[in-house]
Amino acid sequence: MPSRNNSIEGKLPFASARTHFEVLGPDAAATLAMVAGDLALVLDEAGRIVDVTANPREFPDAQQWIGREWLDTVSVESRAKVMEMLANARKGVTQHWRQVNHITNEGEVPLRFVVVRLGESTNAIAIGRDMRDAAALQQRVLQAQQSLERDYLRLRQLEARYRMLFDQSADPVLIVDAEAFRIREANRAAHQLFQARNGTLQGAKLTALFSRPAREHLIAFLGSTLVSPGVLPIEVQPNNSADAVMLSASGFRERGGQFLLIRLSGAASAAEHASGEVMRVIEAMPDAFVLTDARMLIQAANPAFVELVSAATVDQLRGRPLADFVGRPGIDLDLIDGQLAKHDIARNVSTVVGARDGFDGEPVELSAVKTGDDQTHYGFVIRPIGRRLRDLPVTADAPRSVEQLTDLVGRMSLRDIVRESTDLIERLCIEAALEYTSNNRASAAEILGLSRQSLYSKLHRYGLGNLVDSLDE
């Protein structure tokens, strides 16, 4: 559609045009034509280009158009516009700016042209303005508009899904202003819980929906949830119900304001209440507790375990293998896993925590249980025993063995004493491995780094074969 901008139609004429422009010479007229547009074409009566002025950097092949028909330098779609402008120029009709696509070596270039007849001459001048910057700007504006429309459509779809999930949720859900505790949104289940007509809870005070004794506790609880996401739900009593409900909340920010997402569950059963008490006990117990999945990846842990492994928060531990913190690499947890697979329980297993980079680790005592059929989980209770070991009296067997070795000095050579010491240490290590693995020879051999055949040979060498056989029975 032709634009009427920058045309002379509708504009007031100069009051004294002859006085001002009578002295206008060829040079001044040429200057006006050059500054009026980015490209100017002088055309004869037949529409042939006889002269041209343009910036050679913007239109490097403009000089090649001289002597050619103007129609031959434009695209097929623009020829009708050129023919119309040439016909109107011959009649002396006022022109409007028309967009024409010029063909260049770099492709089509959009320009806006106006054709003006040169006085009484049959020639005319076509003044053009480069539209490439405007076209690029329009393209960017169009792309931005399309992107906004796509984002708007995506937000509308997300809002529709949120609204459907919010309204169809079986649990009562409330969106509450964290400052004034005014309800911003409430789903159908919330209206049913408080026996209110749909839409009447918006703007109501949250605390007014619960009994007076519970309001101060509720306000303190909501304040805690804004600074700590791990606060356990509380039990509150609605005004219009004899049954208490469990209330959980989490804070979030939106448009510079702070809000609370509040979820209400039905009256807590005795089992659910007991479960909550159990969780509180586990959180407060001095012994470390950790829960893992079937791959022994940490799912939850109490503060005692977090402190035991020198972590900052439990969030740093979730998803990490328990073997990174407990047991000697490739030994302890494998043995415990074997016992759990066979008996679903392991009691008072001696192991270490924090064994890495040459550090032997802190000795601990571990008990574990396996739960679940479809989704297996392991629960571990870990108690440090370093202080207990330091307080134990030294056994009498070890000093006697050492004294027996030192009594050999002077009666045997040092090489023989060293060989006897080696045999003593080897026997003690084998006995300790058998005791640690509950007399499992295969596991004991793995701990000691021996083959089973080598272990059997050493058992008979030290007279431990009959002892192990009797224990196995």
Disulfide bonds with the S-S distance in Angstrom:
none
